[in-house]
Amino acid sequence: MSSPQTPEDGQGCGGRGDPPGDLRSVLVTSVLNLEPLDEDLFRGRHYWVPASKRLFGGQIVGQALVAAAKSVSEDVHVHSLHCYFVRAGDPKVPVLYQVERTRTGSSFSVRSVKAVQHGKPIFICQASFQQAQPSPLQHQFSMPTVPPPEELLDSEALIDQYLRDPNLQKRYPVLLNRIAAQEVPIEIKPVNPPTLSQLQRMEPKQMFWVRAQGYIGEGDMKMHCCVAAYISDYAFLGTAMLPHQCQHKVHFMVSLDHSMWFHAPFRADHWMLYECESPWAGGSRGLVHGRLWRRDGVLAVTCAQEGVIRVKPQVSDSKL
């Protein structure tokens, strides 16, 4: 899965040097390391299971993209994928990934992936790969102006700070401790984290710096895309709940679909800004859009997702 397409040195996604190979990211060595069973048939195992006791959607998307990428030549790279989550995953058993080589063309190739548990599909995905083609037609939005990650607290330090706030600790003790106990293989630094008073009137928008824990390296652009697929689902759908979290608590929230478009080379083990917003919610569903920016201002990935969100009224003395 090697590739000559890598971000240029000095991209500015630093904050970490390139350590030796024995510090490889667990996302590469474990989470996205599929076991080949037959041609175009792979088995994936689980690393982190959310508090919901369901499979993490980002893991399924990332593993499916790994399986698809193994069936194409080294000179083509994913430019888009479109997925549906059709059944709840079982974290107690592995997932089988079946790849269908739908089309192999001179410029574009399409792969269909079905994730199966207990003999039934839990997830379906189509990924399209393209051979690099130069084009004079180029434009992009401008990256938001935000503080660099070096000036921000990571999630662990931020939760520790919240737990020392008596008002927040009284209002959300179980939730804060549950978040603090999560062991996800990614690093997150929220931009402008809300205070207690700001929680009352939040917009459906959030931004955070994110990167994979550990080292992935420059040469494997396909793997960086798979890691980005894993990262893209983390806290994504929750953006739609931000304006409503003081009036309602989540009773049930799961992803229905997930789409990604890959625009430019990047390194998922370097800091990227994840800009998330929810333009709409209704009908027990929420829609979210996301953009992953390289630190040098290049738009690397665009994401979109819709999910089911069912809520209950928030009780004033809730122990969430």
Beta strands, then each sheet from edge to edge (+ up, - down):
strand 1: 35-38
strand 2: 41-44
strand 3: 76-85
strand 4: 95-104
strand 5: 108-117
strand 6: 120-131
strand 7: 186-190
strand 8: 205-212
strand 9: 248-262
strand 10: 272-282
strand 11: 285-294
strand 12: 299-313
sheet 1: 1+ 2- 4+ 5- 6+ 3- 9+ 12- 11+ 10- 8+ 7-
end
